[in-house]
Amino acid sequence: MNNFLTPGCWVRHPQQPDWGLGQVQSAIGLTITVTFEHAGKRVINAEVITLEEVGDEDHPPPQDRD
């Protein structure tokens, strides 16, 4: 289960490595909305897929904004 996921967490989809890193946008019950770098926004059913949390050292730095 993905009980530990909160908005802002970085994750990977274990069956879709080509989607790249994803950032959790929301986690309500078993529904987790994630924006992946190569697949866009995806809604994940946590009853079916267990996302892998990525540590802080593995996620990209924030974009510089002018």
Secondary structure, 3 states (H helix, E strand, C coil): CCCCCCCCCEEECCCCHHHCCEEEEEEECCEEEEEECCCEEEEEECCCCCCEEECHHHCCCCCCCC
